[in-house]
Amino acid sequence: MGTLRRSNGASRKSSCYNRCWKRHGSRIALELARRKAKLALVDFRKETLAETSKMVDALDAKNASFVLDVSDAKAVLALPEAVKKALGEADVLINNAGIIQPFVMAKDLSLEDAHHVMNVNFTGPLMLTKAFLPGLISRPVAHILNVSSLKQRVGGIKATHSFCF
Ligand SMILES: NC(=O)c1ccc[n+]([C@@H]2O[C@H](COP(=O)([O-])OP(=O)(O)OC[C@H]3O[C@@H](n4cnc5c(N)ncnc54)[C@H](O)[C@@H]3O)[C@@H](O)[C@H]2O)c1
């Protein structure tokens, strides 16, 4: 977003941005459900999963929910088999789960917070990709989608940017 000015156009853009913020995972799931994909829904928050699953059910798309922390190596390694049992071999992996750390300057960012962001936003998708690759490679056509941020293209000393290393 550019600088906000007091014109109707700018306000509309701003409110669109606010509405678009958050819940990408549910939006992706709903679009795929509309296209009748079978969906393995993954989140570490049970309530979020239940909400999304309910919306997907309403569209009559087959789905299964998995409560899982993407930074938990053991759980991630076990996921492809669990998905296969519930829905069959996966054709698509969407790495969307991610966190944005507190907006602080790099000098004020604790190493603990930085490691946590790396574990969820980088190591998590890497482990998921490696876990699902053998199955994906066995499919005639398969896709991996990694959700990141335009912020990855911006340098700077504000630690906000490090959420999308
Ligand atoms: N919203 C934006 O404008 C924006 C901008 C840039 C990048 N992104 C990226 O888009 C993706 C989705 O963001 P969003 O805005 O929908 O955020 P969101 O917080 O609404 O969704 C993120 C989801 O990931 C889940 N999650 C977080 N940590 C997890 C973990 N360790 N294991 C499993 N699940 C976990 C959360 O429970 C949540 O449901 C993220 O990767 C984010 O970095 C979003």
The ligand as an SDF file (V2000), in Angstrom:
LIG
                    3D

 44 48  0  0  0  0  0  0  0  0999 V2000
   -2.0200  -11.6290    5.6110 N   0  0  0  0  0  0  0  0  0  0  0  0
   -1.1020  -11.0430    4.8690 C   0  0  0  0  0  0  0  0  0  0  0  0
   -1.2860   -9.9360    4.3480 O   0  0  0  0  0  0  0  0  0  0  0  0
    0.2180  -11.7320    4.6380 C   0  0  0  0  0  0  0  0  0  0  0  0
    1.2680  -11.0070    4.1140 C   0  0  0  0  0  0  0  0  0  0  0  0
    2.4580  -11.6500    3.8470 C   0  0  0  0  0  0  0  0  0  0  0  0
    2.5850  -13.0070    4.0490 C   0  0  0  0  0  0  0  0  0  0  0  0
    1.5510  -13.7130    4.5720 N   0  0  0  0  0  0  0  0  0  0  0  0
    1.7450  -15.1380    4.7820 C   0  0  0  0  0  0  0  0  0  0  0  0
    0.5700  -15.8440    4.4120 O   0  0  0  0  0  0  0  0  0  0  0  0
    0.4350  -17.0000    5.2290 C   0  0  0  0  0  0  0  0  0  0  0  0
   -0.9480  -17.0080    5.8630 C   0  0  0  0  0  0  0  0  0  0  0  0
   -1.0760  -15.8500    6.6620 O   0  0  0  0  0  0  0  0  0  0  0  0
   -2.4660  -15.2970    7.2000 P   0  0  0  0  0  0  0  0  0  0  0  0
   -2.4260  -13.8230    7.0550 O   0  0  0  0  0  0  0  0  0  0  0  0
   -3.6020  -16.0620    6.6180 O   0  0  0  0  0  0  0  0  0  0  0  0
   -2.2910  -15.5790    8.7560 O   0  0  0  0  0  0  0  0  0  0  0  0
   -3.2300  -16.3560    9.8000 P   0  0  0  0  0  0  0  0  0  0  0  0
   -2.5970  -16.1090   11.1390 O   0  0  0  0  0  0  0  0  0  0  0  0
   -4.6530  -16.0000    9.6120 O   0  0  0  0  0  0  0  0  0  0  0  0
   -3.0330  -17.8640    9.3620 O   0  0  0  0  0  0  0  0  0  0  0  0
   -1.9080  -18.6030    9.6690 C   0  0  0  0  0  0  0  0  0  0  0  0
   -2.3910  -19.9650   10.1110 C   0  0  0  0  0  0  0  0  0  0  0  0
   -1.2190  -20.7270   10.4030 O   0  0  0  0  0  0  0  0  0  0  0  0
   -1.4600  -21.4460   11.6010 C   0  0  0  0  0  0  0  0  0  0  0  0
   -0.1750  -21.7150   12.2360 N   0  0  0  0  0  0  0  0  0  0  0  0
    0.6800  -20.8190   12.7820 C   0  0  0  0  0  0  0  0  0  0  0  0
    1.7460  -21.4490   13.2830 N   0  0  0  0  0  0  0  0  0  0  0  0
    1.5680  -22.7710   13.0530 C   0  0  0  0  0  0  0  0  0  0  0  0
    2.3190  -23.9290   13.3320 C   0  0  0  0  0  0  0  0  0  0  0  0
    3.4850  -23.8610   13.9970 N   0  0  0  0  0  0  0  0  0  0  0  0
    1.8310  -25.1330   12.9320 N   0  0  0  0  0  0  0  0  0  0  0  0
    0.6420  -25.2240   12.2940 C   0  0  0  0  0  0  0  0  0  0  0  0
   -0.1210  -24.1630   11.9960 N   0  0  0  0  0  0  0  0  0  0  0  0
    0.3350  -22.9460   12.3780 C   0  0  0  0  0  0  0  0  0  0  0  0
   -2.3320  -20.5170   12.4570 C   0  0  0  0  0  0  0  0  0  0  0  0
   -3.0400  -21.2180   13.4500 O   0  0  0  0  0  0  0  0  0  0  0  0
   -3.2320  -19.8930   11.3890 C   0  0  0  0  0  0  0  0  0  0  0  0
   -4.4150  -20.6440   11.2040 O   0  0  0  0  0  0  0  0  0  0  0  0
    1.5560  -16.9450    6.2640 C   0  0  0  0  0  0  0  0  0  0  0  0
    2.6020  -17.7980    5.8330 O   0  0  0  0  0  0  0  0  0  0  0  0
    1.9740  -15.4910    6.2400 C   0  0  0  0  0  0  0  0  0  0  0  0
    3.3340  -15.3160    6.5950 O   0  0  0  0  0  0  0  0  0  0  0  0
    0.3730  -13.1050    4.8720 C   0  0  0  0  0  0  0  0  0  0  0  0
  1  2  1  0
  2  3  2  0
  2  4  1  0
  4  5  1  0
  4 44  2  0
  5  6  2  0
  6  7  1  0
  7  8  2  0
  8  9  1  0
  8 44  1  0
  9 10  1  0
  9 42  1  0
 10 11  1  0
 11 12  1  0
 11 40  1  0
 12 13  1  0
 13 14  1  0
 14 15  2  0
 14 16  1  0
 14 17  1  0
 17 18  1  0
 18 19  2  0
 18 20  1  0
 18 21  1  0
 21 22  1  0
 22 23  1  0
 23 24  1  0
 23 38  1  0
 24 25  1  0
 25 26  1  0
 25 36  1  0
 26 27  1  0
 26 35  1  0
 27 28  2  0
 28 29  1  0
 29 30  1  0
 29 35  2  0
 30 31  1  0
 30 32  2  0
 32 33  1  0
 33 34  2  0
 34 35  1  0
 36 37  1  0
 36 38  1  0
 38 39  1  0
 40 41  1  0
 40 42  1  0
 42 43  1  0
M  CHG  2   8   1  16  -1
M  END
$$$$
